[in-house]
Amino acid sequence: MDINVTNFCIEACIEDQELKCQWWLIRIYASTEDQTRREQWKYIEQRKRIWGDRWIVTRDFNDIRSNE
């Protein structure tokens, strides 16, 4: 299993031995700050090239209406 960790994201490459394929499990803790969140999405867009067609993103997007 290949694992990559950042300050907001954990990516794990899972090998399915039965189906003989790999897929990525991505766990995200997205920022509530707009500029940081935009940078995080840029990172995810870049990483999708590495993940290929088999990936799933899970959890905490902190989708709130206001920080106030």
PyMOL Python script that loads the backbone (N, CA, C, O; Angstrom):
from pymol import cmd

cmd.read_pdbstr("""\
ATOM      1  N   MET A   1       0.849  -1.174   0.000  1.00  0.00           N
ATOM      2  CA  MET A   1       0.000   0.000   0.000  1.00  0.00           C
ATOM      3  C   MET A   1       0.894   1.237   0.000  1.00  0.00           C
ATOM      4  O   MET A   1       1.824   1.345   0.799  1.00  0.00           O
ATOM      5  N   ASP A   2       0.600   2.164  -0.904  1.00  0.00           N
ATOM      6  CA  ASP A   2       1.311   3.427  -1.013  1.00  0.00           C
ATOM      7  C   ASP A   2       0.490   4.494  -0.303  1.00  0.00           C
ATOM      8  O   ASP A   2      -0.707   4.621  -0.560  1.00  0.00           O
ATOM      9  N   ILE A   3       1.127   5.279   0.605  1.00  0.00           N
ATOM     10  CA  ILE A   3       0.411   6.300   1.365  1.00  0.00           C
ATOM     11  C   ILE A   3       1.134   7.634   1.232  1.00  0.00           C
ATOM     12  O   ILE A   3       2.358   7.706   1.349  1.00  0.00           O
ATOM     13  N   ASN A   4       0.362   8.688   0.987  1.00  0.00           N
ATOM     14  CA  ASN A   4       0.890  10.043   0.916  1.00  0.00           C
ATOM     15  C   ASN A   4       0.076  10.906   1.880  1.00  0.00           C
ATOM     16  O   ASN A   4      -1.154  10.852   1.879  1.00  0.00           O
ATOM     17  N   VAL A   5       0.771  11.707   2.710  1.00  0.00           N
ATOM     18  CA  VAL A   5       0.092  12.523   3.716  1.00  0.00           C
ATOM     19  C   VAL A   5       0.502  13.979   3.560  1.00  0.00           C
ATOM     20  O   VAL A   5       1.688  14.279   3.429  1.00  0.00           O
ATOM     21  N   THR A   6      -0.481  14.893   3.573  1.00  0.00           N
ATOM     22  CA  THR A   6      -0.220  16.331   3.612  1.00  0.00           C
ATOM     23  C   THR A   6      -0.888  16.875   4.869  1.00  0.00           C
ATOM     24  O   THR A   6      -1.399  16.107   5.684  1.00  0.00           O
ATOM     25  N   ASN A   7      -0.888  18.206   5.031  1.00  0.00           N
ATOM     26  CA  ASN A   7      -1.521  18.777   6.221  1.00  0.00           C
ATOM     27  C   ASN A   7      -3.048  18.738   6.164  1.00  0.00           C
ATOM     28  O   ASN A   7      -3.699  19.037   7.165  1.00  0.00           O
ATOM     29  N   PHE A   8      -3.636  18.376   5.019  1.00  0.00           N
ATOM     30  CA  PHE A   8      -5.096  18.309   4.923  1.00  0.00           C
ATOM     31  C   PHE A   8      -5.603  17.053   4.213  1.00  0.00           C
ATOM     32  O   PHE A   8      -6.813  16.880   4.064  1.00  0.00           O
ATOM     33  N   CYS A   9      -4.712  16.187   3.780  1.00  0.00           N
ATOM     34  CA  CYS A   9      -5.130  15.083   2.928  1.00  0.00           C
ATOM     35  C   CYS A   9      -4.303  13.815   3.222  1.00  0.00           C
ATOM     36  O   CYS A   9      -3.092  13.878   3.437  1.00  0.00           O
ATOM     37  N   ILE A  10      -4.983  12.691   3.224  1.00  0.00           N
ATOM     38  CA  ILE A  10      -4.308  11.389   3.297  1.00  0.00           C
ATOM     39  C   ILE A  10      -4.742  10.598   2.068  1.00  0.00           C
ATOM     40  O   ILE A  10      -5.935  10.426   1.820  1.00  0.00           O
ATOM     41  N   GLU A  11      -3.766  10.119   1.302  1.00  0.00           N
ATOM     42  CA  GLU A  11      -4.044   9.342   0.100  1.00  0.00           C
ATOM     43  C   GLU A  11      -3.462   7.944   0.299  1.00  0.00           C
ATOM     44  O   GLU A  11      -2.297   7.799   0.668  1.00  0.00           O
ATOM     45  N   ALA A  12      -4.264   6.934   0.058  1.00  0.00           N
ATOM     46  CA  ALA A  12      -3.794   5.556   0.187  1.00  0.00           C
ATOM     47  C   ALA A  12      -4.133   4.790  -1.087  1.00  0.00           C
ATOM     48  O   ALA A  12      -5.286   4.749  -1.516  1.00  0.00           O
ATOM     49  N   CYS A  13      -3.114   4.185  -1.681  1.00  0.00           N
ATOM     50  CA  CYS A  13      -3.325   3.352  -2.854  1.00  0.00           C
ATOM     51  C   CYS A  13      -3.604   1.933  -2.364  1.00  0.00           C
ATOM     52  O   CYS A  13      -2.771   1.314  -1.702  1.00  0.00           O
ATOM     53  N   ILE A  14      -4.785   1.432  -2.701  1.00  0.00           N
ATOM     54  CA  ILE A  14      -5.238   0.126  -2.252  1.00  0.00           C
ATOM     55  C   ILE A  14      -5.107  -0.862  -3.404  1.00  0.00           C
ATOM     56  O   ILE A  14      -5.516  -0.577  -4.529  1.00  0.00           O
ATOM     57  N   GLU A  15      -4.538  -2.016  -3.115  1.00  0.00           N
ATOM     58  CA  GLU A  15      -4.426  -3.053  -4.136  1.00  0.00           C
ATOM     59  C   GLU A  15      -5.510  -4.100  -3.911  1.00  0.00           C
ATOM     60  O   GLU A  15      -5.566  -4.744  -2.863  1.00  0.00           O
ATOM     61  N   ASP A  16      -6.361  -4.257  -4.905  1.00  0.00           N
ATOM     62  CA  ASP A  16      -7.402  -5.278  -4.861  1.00  0.00           C
ATOM     63  C   ASP A  16      -6.838  -6.522  -5.528  1.00  0.00           C
ATOM     64  O   ASP A  16      -6.786  -6.605  -6.755  1.00  0.00           O
ATOM     65  N   GLN A  17      -6.421  -7.478  -4.733  1.00  0.00           N
ATOM     66  CA  GLN A  17      -5.770  -8.671  -5.266  1.00  0.00           C
ATOM     67  C   GLN A  17      -6.755  -9.574  -6.001  1.00  0.00           C
ATOM     68  O   GLN A  17      -6.373 -10.284  -6.931  1.00  0.00           O
ATOM     69  N   GLU A  18      -8.012  -9.551  -5.589  1.00  0.00           N
ATOM     70  CA  GLU A  18      -9.010 -10.378  -6.256  1.00  0.00           C
ATOM     71  C   GLU A  18      -9.289  -9.879  -7.676  1.00  0.00           C
ATOM     72  O   GLU A  18      -9.356 -10.668  -8.620  1.00  0.00           O
ATOM     73  N   LEU A  19      -9.451  -8.551  -7.815  1.00  0.00           N
ATOM     74  CA  LEU A  19      -9.722  -7.968  -9.131  1.00  0.00           C
ATOM     75  C   LEU A  19      -8.448  -7.592  -9.888  1.00  0.00           C
ATOM     76  O   LEU A  19      -8.496  -7.206 -11.055  1.00  0.00           O
ATOM     77  N   LYS A  20      -7.306  -7.711  -9.200  1.00  0.00           N
ATOM     78  CA  LYS A  20      -6.003  -7.384  -9.786  1.00  0.00           C
ATOM     79  C   LYS A  20      -5.970  -5.948 -10.318  1.00  0.00           C
ATOM     80  O   LYS A  20      -5.614  -5.697 -11.470  1.00  0.00           O
ATOM     81  N   CYS A  21      -6.356  -5.011  -9.435  1.00  0.00           N
ATOM     82  CA  CYS A  21      -6.309  -3.600  -9.798  1.00  0.00           C
ATOM     83  C   CYS A  21      -5.970  -2.777  -8.550  1.00  0.00           C
ATOM     84  O   CYS A  21      -5.990  -3.278  -7.426  1.00  0.00           O
ATOM     85  N   GLN A  22      -5.661  -1.509  -8.785  1.00  0.00           N
ATOM     86  CA  GLN A  22      -5.388  -0.587  -7.693  1.00  0.00           C
ATOM     87  C   GLN A  22      -6.412   0.542  -7.740  1.00  0.00           C
ATOM     88  O   GLN A  22      -6.913   0.893  -8.809  1.00  0.00           O
ATOM     89  N   TRP A  23      -6.718   1.106  -6.578  1.00  0.00           N
ATOM     90  CA  TRP A  23      -7.553   2.280  -6.498  1.00  0.00           C
ATOM     91  C   TRP A  23      -7.088   3.130  -5.329  1.00  0.00           C
ATOM     92  O   TRP A  23      -6.391   2.646  -4.438  1.00  0.00           O
ATOM     93  N   TRP A  24      -7.471   4.385  -5.335  1.00  0.00           N
ATOM     94  CA  TRP A  24      -7.033   5.329  -4.316  1.00  0.00           C
ATOM     95  C   TRP A  24      -8.176   5.718  -3.389  1.00  0.00           C
ATOM     96  O   TRP A  24      -9.289   5.999  -3.834  1.00  0.00           O
ATOM     97  N   LEU A  25      -7.883   5.730  -2.101  1.00  0.00           N
ATOM     98  CA  LEU A  25      -8.790   6.237  -1.087  1.00  0.00           C
ATOM     99  C   LEU A  25      -8.199   7.560  -0.612  1.00  0.00           C
ATOM    100  O   LEU A  25      -7.069   7.594  -0.125  1.00  0.00           O
ATOM    101  N   ILE A  26      -8.951   8.646  -0.751  1.00  0.00           N
ATOM    102  CA  ILE A  26      -8.466   9.971  -0.390  1.00  0.00           C
ATOM    103  C   ILE A  26      -9.345  10.528   0.713  1.00  0.00           C
ATOM    104  O   ILE A  26     -10.563  10.616   0.563  1.00  0.00           O
ATOM    105  N   ARG A  27      -8.732  10.897   1.806  1.00  0.00           N
ATOM    106  CA  ARG A  27      -9.422  11.463   2.963  1.00  0.00           C
ATOM    107  C   ARG A  27      -9.005  12.928   3.072  1.00  0.00           C
ATOM    108  O   ARG A  27      -7.816  13.228   3.175  1.00  0.00           O
ATOM    109  N   ILE A  28      -9.981  13.843   3.048  1.00  0.00           N
ATOM    110  CA  ILE A  28      -9.698  15.276   3.033  1.00  0.00           C
ATOM    111  C   ILE A  28     -10.308  15.969   4.234  1.00  0.00           C
ATOM    112  O   ILE A  28     -11.431  15.671   4.641  1.00  0.00           O
ATOM    113  N   TYR A  29      -9.548  16.901   4.797  1.00  0.00           N
ATOM    114  CA  TYR A  29     -10.074  17.830   5.789  1.00  0.00           C
ATOM    115  C   TYR A  29      -9.908  19.222   5.188  1.00  0.00           C
ATOM    116  O   TYR A  29      -8.856  19.844   5.339  1.00  0.00           O
ATOM    117  N   ALA A  30     -10.942  19.708   4.509  1.00  0.00           N
ATOM    118  CA  ALA A  30     -10.855  20.970   3.779  1.00  0.00           C
ATOM    119  C   ALA A  30     -10.982  22.163   4.715  1.00  0.00           C
ATOM    120  O   ALA A  30     -11.732  22.138   5.690  1.00  0.00           O
ATOM    121  N   SER A  31     -10.231  23.203   4.391  1.00  0.00           N
ATOM    122  CA  SER A  31     -10.236  24.428   5.178  1.00  0.00           C
ATOM    123  C   SER A  31     -11.529  25.209   4.967  1.00  0.00           C
ATOM    124  O   SER A  31     -12.176  25.080   3.928  1.00  0.00           O
ATOM    125  N   THR A  32     -11.901  26.015   5.954  1.00  0.00           N
ATOM    126  CA  THR A  32     -13.031  26.921   5.813  1.00  0.00           C
ATOM    127  C   THR A  32     -12.586  28.268   5.246  1.00  0.00           C
ATOM    128  O   THR A  32     -13.425  29.085   4.868  1.00  0.00           O
ATOM    129  N   GLU A  33     -11.277  28.507   5.185  1.00  0.00           N
ATOM    130  CA  GLU A  33     -10.728  29.758   4.646  1.00  0.00           C
ATOM    131  C   GLU A  33     -10.657  29.659   3.124  1.00  0.00           C
ATOM    132  O   GLU A  33     -10.063  28.726   2.583  1.00  0.00           O
ATOM    133  N   ASP A  34     -11.268  30.626   2.439  1.00  0.00           N
ATOM    134  CA  ASP A  34     -11.431  30.561   0.985  1.00  0.00           C
ATOM    135  C   ASP A  34     -10.127  30.352   0.217  1.00  0.00           C
ATOM    136  O   ASP A  34     -10.051  29.451  -0.618  1.00  0.00           O
ATOM    137  N   GLN A  35      -9.117  31.150   0.476  1.00  0.00           N
ATOM    138  CA  GLN A  35      -7.858  31.045  -0.273  1.00  0.00           C
ATOM    139  C   GLN A  35      -7.183  29.688  -0.036  1.00  0.00           C
ATOM    140  O   GLN A  35      -6.695  29.069  -0.982  1.00  0.00           O
ATOM    141  N   THR A  36      -7.154  29.235   1.190  1.00  0.00           N
ATOM    142  CA  THR A  36      -6.571  27.929   1.505  1.00  0.00           C
ATOM    143  C   THR A  36      -7.347  26.823   0.807  1.00  0.00           C
ATOM    144  O   THR A  36      -6.759  25.887   0.265  1.00  0.00           O
ATOM    145  N   ARG A  37      -8.644  26.931   0.823  1.00  0.00           N
ATOM    146  CA  ARG A  37      -9.498  25.929   0.188  1.00  0.00           C
ATOM    147  C   ARG A  37      -9.244  25.868  -1.325  1.00  0.00           C
ATOM    148  O   ARG A  37      -9.196  24.784  -1.905  1.00  0.00           O
ATOM    149  N   ARG A  38      -9.083  27.033  -1.956  1.00  0.00           N
ATOM    150  CA  ARG A  38      -8.764  27.052  -3.399  1.00  0.00           C
ATOM    151  C   ARG A  38      -7.446  26.346  -3.674  1.00  0.00           C
ATOM    152  O   ARG A  38      -7.337  25.599  -4.647  1.00  0.00           O
ATOM    153  N   GLU A  39      -6.451  26.571  -2.838  1.00  0.00           N
ATOM    154  CA  GLU A  39      -5.154  25.900  -2.991  1.00  0.00           C
ATOM    155  C   GLU A  39      -5.297  24.386  -2.794  1.00  0.00           C
ATOM    156  O   GLU A  39      -4.665  23.601  -3.501  1.00  0.00           O
ATOM    157  N   GLN A  40      -6.118  23.991  -1.844  1.00  0.00           N
ATOM    158  CA  GLN A  40      -6.343  22.569  -1.612  1.00  0.00           C
ATOM    159  C   GLN A  40      -6.983  21.914  -2.831  1.00  0.00           C
ATOM    160  O   GLN A  40      -6.590  20.813  -3.216  1.00  0.00           O
ATOM    161  N   TRP A  41      -7.967  22.578  -3.446  1.00  0.00           N
ATOM    162  CA  TRP A  41      -8.608  22.012  -4.633  1.00  0.00           C
ATOM    163  C   TRP A  41      -7.642  21.947  -5.810  1.00  0.00           C
ATOM    164  O   TRP A  41      -7.715  21.016  -6.612  1.00  0.00           O
ATOM    165  N   LYS A  42      -6.729  22.927  -5.928  1.00  0.00           N
ATOM    166  CA  LYS A  42      -5.699  22.860  -6.973  1.00  0.00           C
ATOM    167  C   LYS A  42      -4.845  21.614  -6.780  1.00  0.00           C
ATOM    168  O   LYS A  42      -4.543  20.899  -7.736  1.00  0.00           O
ATOM    169  N   TYR A  43      -4.461  21.363  -5.540  1.00  0.00           N
ATOM    170  CA  TYR A  43      -3.668  20.173  -5.225  1.00  0.00           C
ATOM    171  C   TYR A  43      -4.416  18.904  -5.641  1.00  0.00           C
ATOM    172  O   TYR A  43      -3.838  18.009  -6.258  1.00  0.00           O
ATOM    173  N   ILE A  44      -5.698  18.834  -5.300  1.00  0.00           N
ATOM    174  CA  ILE A  44      -6.500  17.658  -5.634  1.00  0.00           C
ATOM    175  C   ILE A  44      -6.598  17.488  -7.148  1.00  0.00           C
ATOM    176  O   ILE A  44      -6.483  16.372  -7.654  1.00  0.00           O
ATOM    177  N   GLU A  45      -6.811  18.588  -7.874  1.00  0.00           N
ATOM    178  CA  GLU A  45      -6.864  18.515  -9.341  1.00  0.00           C
ATOM    179  C   GLU A  45      -5.567  17.959  -9.916  1.00  0.00           C
ATOM    180  O   GLU A  45      -5.601  17.166 -10.857  1.00  0.00           O
ATOM    181  N   GLN A  46      -4.431  18.363  -9.367  1.00  0.00           N
ATOM    182  CA  GLN A  46      -3.140  17.856  -9.836  1.00  0.00           C
ATOM    183  C   GLN A  46      -2.967  16.381  -9.509  1.00  0.00           C
ATOM    184  O   GLN A  46      -2.468  15.614 -10.333  1.00  0.00           O
ATOM    185  N   ARG A  47      -3.370  15.988  -8.330  1.00  0.00           N
ATOM    186  CA  ARG A  47      -3.188  14.604  -7.880  1.00  0.00           C
ATOM    187  C   ARG A  47      -4.075  13.632  -8.651  1.00  0.00           C
ATOM    188  O   ARG A  47      -3.728  12.457  -8.771  1.00  0.00           O
ATOM    189  N   LYS A  48      -5.206  14.091  -9.176  1.00  0.00           N
ATOM    190  CA  LYS A  48      -6.094  13.211  -9.932  1.00  0.00           C
ATOM    191  C   LYS A  48      -5.361  12.555 -11.105  1.00  0.00           C
ATOM    192  O   LYS A  48      -5.708  11.443 -11.502  1.00  0.00           O
ATOM    193  N   ARG A  49      -4.368  13.222 -11.654  1.00  0.00           N
ATOM    194  CA  ARG A  49      -3.587  12.635 -12.750  1.00  0.00           C
ATOM    195  C   ARG A  49      -2.847  11.382 -12.277  1.00  0.00           C
ATOM    196  O   ARG A  49      -2.680  10.432 -13.041  1.00  0.00           O
ATOM    197  N   ILE A  50      -2.414  11.385 -11.044  1.00  0.00           N
ATOM    198  CA  ILE A  50      -1.706  10.233 -10.477  1.00  0.00           C
ATOM    199  C   ILE A  50      -2.701   9.141 -10.096  1.00  0.00           C
ATOM    200  O   ILE A  50      -2.422   7.957 -10.285  1.00  0.00           O
ATOM    201  N   TRP A  51      -3.852   9.527  -9.563  1.00  0.00           N
ATOM    202  CA  TRP A  51      -4.837   8.558  -9.106  1.00  0.00           C
ATOM    203  C   TRP A  51      -5.480   7.780 -10.250  1.00  0.00           C
ATOM    204  O   TRP A  51      -5.895   6.636 -10.062  1.00  0.00           O
ATOM    205  N   GLY A  52      -5.567   8.380 -11.421  1.00  0.00           N
ATOM    206  CA  GLY A  52      -6.196   7.692 -12.541  1.00  0.00           C
ATOM    207  C   GLY A  52      -7.705   7.649 -12.418  1.00  0.00           C
ATOM    208  O   GLY A  52      -8.310   8.577 -11.882  1.00  0.00           O
ATOM    209  N   ASP A  53      -8.321   6.583 -12.907  1.00  0.00           N
ATOM    210  CA  ASP A  53      -9.783   6.474 -12.950  1.00  0.00           C
ATOM    211  C   ASP A  53     -10.407   5.874 -11.704  1.00  0.00           C
ATOM    212  O   ASP A  53     -11.617   5.982 -11.509  1.00  0.00           O
ATOM    213  N   ARG A  54      -9.606   5.243 -10.855  1.00  0.00           N
ATOM    214  CA  ARG A  54     -10.160   4.535  -9.693  1.00  0.00           C
ATOM    215  C   ARG A  54      -9.772   5.254  -8.407  1.00  0.00           C
ATOM    216  O   ARG A  54      -8.684   5.048  -7.870  1.00  0.00           O
ATOM    217  N   TRP A  55     -10.679   6.102  -7.920  1.00  0.00           N
ATOM    218  CA  TRP A  55     -10.438   6.794  -6.658  1.00  0.00           C
ATOM    219  C   TRP A  55     -11.762   7.226  -6.035  1.00  0.00           C
ATOM    220  O   TRP A  55     -12.778   7.371  -6.713  1.00  0.00           O
ATOM    221  N   ILE A  56     -11.712   7.427  -4.718  1.00  0.00           N
ATOM    222  CA  ILE A  56     -12.874   7.914  -3.979  1.00  0.00           C
ATOM    223  C   ILE A  56     -12.376   8.922  -2.938  1.00  0.00           C
ATOM    224  O   ILE A  56     -11.363   8.697  -2.276  1.00  0.00           O
ATOM    225  N   VAL A  57     -13.101  10.030  -2.807  1.00  0.00           N
ATOM    226  CA  VAL A  57     -12.783  11.069  -1.825  1.00  0.00           C
ATOM    227  C   VAL A  57     -13.818  10.993  -0.720  1.00  0.00           C
ATOM    228  O   VAL A  57     -15.018  10.910  -0.982  1.00  0.00           O
ATOM    229  N   THR A  58     -13.342  11.023   0.526  1.00  0.00           N
ATOM    230  CA  THR A  58     -14.252  10.981   1.665  1.00  0.00           C
ATOM    231  C   THR A  58     -14.037  12.165   2.580  1.00  0.00           C
ATOM    232  O   THR A  58     -12.935  12.705   2.676  1.00  0.00           O
ATOM    233  N   ARG A  59     -15.047  12.540   3.215  1.00  0.00           N
ATOM    234  CA  ARG A  59     -15.194  13.383   4.383  1.00  0.00           C
ATOM    235  C   ARG A  59     -14.700  14.786   4.358  1.00  0.00           C
ATOM    236  O   ARG A  59     -14.379  15.305   3.289  1.00  0.00           O
ATOM    237  N   ASP A  60     -14.632  15.355   5.370  1.00  0.00           N
ATOM    238  CA  ASP A  60     -14.929  16.635   5.948  1.00  0.00           C
ATOM    239  C   ASP A  60     -14.590  17.837   5.071  1.00  0.00           C
ATOM    240  O   ASP A  60     -13.466  18.337   5.069  1.00  0.00           O
ATOM    241  N   PHE A  61     -15.600  18.279   4.328  1.00  0.00           N
ATOM    242  CA  PHE A  61     -15.425  19.421   3.446  1.00  0.00           C
ATOM    243  C   PHE A  61     -15.747  20.748   4.127  1.00  0.00           C
ATOM    244  O   PHE A  61     -15.561  21.802   3.518  1.00  0.00           O
ATOM    245  N   ASN A  62     -16.217  20.727   5.351  1.00  0.00           N
ATOM    246  CA  ASN A  62     -16.516  21.957   6.092  1.00  0.00           C
ATOM    247  C   ASN A  62     -17.286  22.963   5.254  1.00  0.00           C
ATOM    248  O   ASN A  62     -16.884  24.123   5.166  1.00  0.00           O
ATOM    249  N   ASP A  63     -18.348  22.557   4.657  1.00  0.00           N
ATOM    250  CA  ASP A  63     -19.122  23.421   3.791  1.00  0.00           C
ATOM    251  C   ASP A  63     -20.084  24.230   4.653  1.00  0.00           C
ATOM    252  O   ASP A  63     -21.216  23.819   4.907  1.00  0.00           O
ATOM    253  N   ILE A  64     -19.605  25.394   5.098  1.00  0.00           N
ATOM    254  CA  ILE A  64     -20.423  26.259   5.953  1.00  0.00           C
ATOM    255  C   ILE A  64     -20.750  27.533   5.208  1.00  0.00           C
ATOM    256  O   ILE A  64     -20.094  27.870   4.223  1.00  0.00           O
ATOM    257  N   ARG A  65     -21.729  28.220   5.660  1.00  0.00           N
ATOM    258  CA  ARG A  65     -22.172  29.440   4.981  1.00  0.00           C
ATOM    259  C   ARG A  65     -21.338  30.638   5.345  1.00  0.00           C
ATOM    260  O   ARG A  65     -21.184  31.538   4.521  1.00  0.00           O
ATOM    261  N   SER A  66     -20.778  30.693   6.577  1.00  0.00           N
ATOM    262  CA  SER A  66     -20.014  31.863   7.015  1.00  0.00           C
ATOM    263  C   SER A  66     -19.085  31.472   8.147  1.00  0.00           C
ATOM    264  O   SER A  66     -19.403  30.591   8.946  1.00  0.00           O
ATOM    265  N   ASN A  67     -17.929  32.134   8.214  1.00  0.00           N
ATOM    266  CA  ASN A  67     -16.993  31.906   9.322  1.00  0.00           C
ATOM    267  C   ASN A  67     -17.328  32.767  10.540  1.00  0.00           C
ATOM    268  O   ASN A  67     -16.686  32.638  11.582  1.00  0.00           O
ATOM    269  N   GLU A  68     -18.315  33.634  10.420  1.00  0.00           N
ATOM    270  CA  GLU A  68     -18.652  34.555  11.505  1.00  0.00           C
ATOM    271  C   GLU A  68     -19.545  33.938  12.550  1.00  0.00           C
ATOM    272  O   GLU A  68     -19.908  34.600  13.522  1.00  0.00           O
TER     273      GLU A  68
END
""", "prot")
cmd.dss("prot")
cmd.show_as("cartoon", "prot")
cmd.util.cbc("prot")
cmd.orient("prot")
